[in-house]
Amino acid sequence: MISIILKSYDVEALDRAAQKLTKVLTNSGVKVIGPHPLPTKIKRHTILSGPHIDKHARHQLEQRTMTRIIRAPVSTVNVLDNFEYVIPSTVHVEIKTGGKS
């Protein structure tokens, strides 16, 4: 069983990559479980705009990381060779092997 974890700041690119990835896996004859959305991780940052005079003048920024997981019972690595041209550069991919079959 392999778990493919996709992470991105852009939800549209993430969903397109997940759809293409599941299409590649199903076309190669693999039963696919997912893509399942995982909870969004939010990082918040506060920046002082004027540190000398006005301490109350601040900018608050947040960075959201969306995650999808796809699981497939694949025992060979030859199916994973087709992933490079499918995934855009804005999507980070982690592949974990092992687990329950």
Summary of the structure (lengths in Angstrom):
residues: 101
radius of gyration: 18.7
end to end distance: 5.2
largest distance: 64.8
contacts: 242
relative contact order: 0.37
helix: 23%
strand: 44%
